[in-house]
Every structure is written in C-alpha cells, then in structure tokens.
Amino acid sequence: MSARVRGALAAALLSCAALVCTALAVPNGTVPAARSARGEAIVDAGDAGDAGDAGDAGDAAAVAGARTHGARSYTNADTSASGRPSPDRSATDWSTALVESTLARYTPDKIGGWSYPVGLYLYGQYLVHQRTHQQRYLDYIKQYVDRFVDSNGNIDQSFNSLDSMQAGRLLVILHHETGAHRYQIAAQKIRKRLDSYPRTADGGFWHATSSSRAHQLWADGVYMVTPFLVEYGKEFGDSAYADDEAARQLTVYGGHLQRTNGLLRHAYDESKAADWADTTTGQAPEHWCRAVGWYAMADATVLDALPADHPRRAQLTGILRKLASGLEKTQDPLSGRWFQVMDKGERPDNWTETSCSSMFAFALSRGVQRGYLDRHYAKVAKRAYGGVLQRISLGSDGRTHLTDITIGTNVGNYDYYIDRTRATNDFHGLGAFLIMSEQLRAR
C-alpha cells in the first residue's frame, strides 16, 4: 500500500474518531473583551502569525519542563495522560489553555533571558491576545521586555547573532500597542546593526559573528531576522529597505540550502571549513525538521508583507511551492507529523517532532489561505494540526503538557539529531504550537 493511500486511510479514521468524540467536548470558556489601546495590530489577528529558532544552539533557560530521552513508539489514539478518552481536541481552546498554564509556571522575571525561544513563545502569546483581547497577556509581554529596555530605550544586547534579534519583534509590537518611543529606539539598534553585520559574498547574513559561525548560513537564521525586518519596516516607515533585505535573505538562503526534493539542508558554510560541511557544496548532511520549519514560516511571513509587484515575490513563492511538495511527500501518513530527520522516516529510531510539525502546519495553511499554494495543501495542514494535537494534554495539575519537542540544536549528522533530548513544554514547541493554533483552530 502506498504512503499516500495509507495517509488517506489514516485521515479517514481520525475524522471518524473526531465525530465520536464530539459528544464529549467541553465547551470553551468565555473571555473578557478588553481591547488594547492603539487599535489595529501589526499582525492580522484573525489570520494568526509567524515565528522562529535560529542558532538553535540551546538557551538553557528555554528548556522548560520534563525531558525524555530515546525513541518511543506512539499510537494515534486520542487519549489523555491518564489513558482515558479525551474530549474532541479540536473543540478545546488549546491556545488559551497553554498560555494560562505557562503564565502559571513562570512570572515575567523568571521565564528566561533575552532569547529567541522565549521571544518565539511570547510572540505566540501576542497572537492569542489579539484574538481574546486578554490585556494581561500583553501586560506580561511588556513586563518581560521592560527587564531589558530602560526608560531611554537602551537595550544591553550586542546583536552579534541572528538568534539575538528574534525577540526584537516584541519591541515592534510594544511600540505599536503603547506608542512608547523607547521601544522604537531599542528596535533601531537591531536595524542599525544590520548595516555592519557580516555577510557571505552574495549578501547572506552570517548566523553569528563568532569564529565558529563565520561564513555560515543556517536555515534557522532567516526566521530570526526577516519577520522582524518586515514588521519593523511597516511600523516605522522603513519598508523600502526592510522588505528588500528580507526578500534578499530568503532567496540567498534558499539558493544555498534547497535541494531538488524541495527540502532544505540545515546549514551552508561558504568557506567549507566546518566539520559538517560537504567539501563540494558546503551544505550540512541532513534535512533537520525544525531548521526547515523556520524557513517555511519565514517565507510565508515575508510573502504576506511584500507588495504584489515586488521583484522577488515570484521567486519566494516558487521556493515555498517546491518546499510544500517536499513536505507533502515526507509527512508521516500515520501521525500527520514530520520526522526529526525528514527524509529518513523509515528508520526505526527516527521520531516525529512537535515544533517543526506545528511550523509546517502553519506555513501550509497560510500559504493556501493567501493563494501562494494549491488548495489541496489545506488537507495536509489539517492532518498535521490533528497530529500535533495528539501531543498536548492536561496533566493532573490541570495544566497543559506539550511533548516531543527537540531542544536547541546545532548542525550535525543523523545520529546527533536523533539523540537530541525530547522535551516537554520547551519554548520552541510552545511558541510554534500557538502560531499554528491561531492559524488553524477556526479552519
């Protein structure tokens, strides 16, 4: 039986299960409607958003919750942690449940330092704020950012890596929501840093300025900087530069990383000096799922921002379409998720990973919604959404638990990726889940 046929049968079984479970569904809670002060948000609230993981080198503060090691086998049974049947997962507002659980676990001063995993999570929380109008979700983001930005807009960051720039999206959001000039001053530090930031010969931003990252492009990196760029450009009237730079980065990275199968290698070394770099192509050896997920989300996000007549628009759309084809072919037909090493799902020690599956569900759904992708990819996205929902549950403490999230990860070989810790409630997964959920929960 072909993978496509197995996938269709699995989808049909899941649909039948959902119909049976609907009778058990728990109604969503009501949410107070307190709108933010400055009206229209910089991100489409109804359409959800975007997000990132770049050096993915592993901020220790971002590894939250329990960790589990080694490969395990799973079924698609819709059961809770206790083993009892769960209510229809699609009827539960998992976004608000996840945010409430995370806020109960961490105060703004204990959630972690200035980092891309925390920035990713808080961006997802902002999307939930846009839909629910829960002011305390926005207040929490402000309290976090205000740990790093003083009253004069000073921010104690050197921005010598793309990873360090991702949380800059929160600066743009807070300027939009509050009008406070200090957030613009802080955001401008990132924008100005890019003027002198090192690049490859064809203009790609190095992953970081350190000697161990010199001349390297990591697929993760485009999400760390390009969504910030287009949102910064829109908020502060700098779109002429910001849109062009974001589109340029995506095309340069795509040119070096995308293979004929549509998927991207994790990284590229222009110098070919890294121990993982192919001596001919400079590419890393594997298609690591979250690196590809970062790129997919960045491409969809930047396409949303580019004007219709932008000269790189067709090229970015072509990269996304080629990638979508590769995603469809490598999606696990049983779970709807994607494997840690994407093109080797037949290996018994490979495992399906939650954060990248959330990222792909978002990118495919958004691509269909905005007309970048053929409509049949909506089914691929919904299958992925259902698969990710199998990885979230309520524990005995009444809080959400999201499992099978790989922790921060460098570039490596197959064994390295497979042996990465599989964490519960890691911010890489929490943020990606919220971005996916706000895109797909009503679809």
PyMOL commands that set and color helices and strands:
alter all, ss='L'
color gray80, all
select helices_A, chain A and resi 3-22+60-62+89-91+94-105+116-132+135-145+163-165+168-178+181-196+219-236+239-257+289-305+313-330+354-369+377-389+414-418+427-440
alter helices_A, ss='H'
color red, helices_A
select strands_A, chain A and resi 67-68+216-218+267-269+338-339+352-353+392-394+400-402+405-406+422-423
alter strands_A, ss='S'
color yellow, strands_A
deselect
rebuild
show_as cartoon
